[in-house]
Amino acid sequence: MPHSQTSAPRDSLLGVRIARGASPWLLPTVATAALSLVRSRRSRRAAAIAVPTTALAAGMLWFFRDPEREIAHGRVISPADGVVQSIMPWKDGRTRVAIFMSPLNVHVNRAPLSGTVTSVEHIPGGFVPAFNKESENNERVVWHFDTELGDIEMVQIAGAVARRIVPYIPQGTKVEQGDRIGLIRFGSRVDIYLPEGVDVAVEVGQTTTAGVTRIDRD
């Protein structure tokens, strides 16, 4: 049955649910905006600074939002908000579904299936735009899940601006489908590899919602 995932710890600011791992970027921005607003009452210069800093703080709040989701029912659900960039058959029989996440998307990623995290591997690399083919050599975190479909691989890929991937859980953790598992900051890509024999339900160009959009077809 569909369920609402609410167990993952998170922060909140001004009533907005904030993604874990956002504090190093968000708190200084909000503090600067608040200070400039206070000083703007006594200084025209501070008032001029208050406008862009407040806009930046609002943008940060929007970027790092982490809304609750009613988790969909299906064997494999999308781990990311974004647009399907490519669907590619792999030599070993698997199919890779690549989802591009723009800076406007929610950047908290979710478990595509229930199971146990068997590995979380950080691989150093470059930072070319995530929509570029060369992004396969970017900084990334490779996840493996032991599930009812066998081993499922998911890869979080940093983009040109996203310079930090923040895993929320370690190897050995048992997850429910749709649980929050990590964050990629500022535009990126998430790849999921479907096992041989599992048909893809999405199309290139289709918009996906983490925890909601089904990736596979019965």
Secondary structure, 3 states (H helix, E strand, C coil): CCEECCCCCCEEECCEEECCCCHHHHHHHHHHHHHHHHHCCCCHHHHHHHHHHHHHHHHHHHHCECCCCEECCCCCECCCCEEEEEEEECCCCCEEEEEEECCCCCCEEECCCCEEEEEEEEECCECCCCCCHHHHHECEEEEEEEECCEEEEEEEEECCCCCCEEECCCCCCEECCCCEEEEECCCEEEEEEECCCCEECCCCCCEECCCCCECEEC
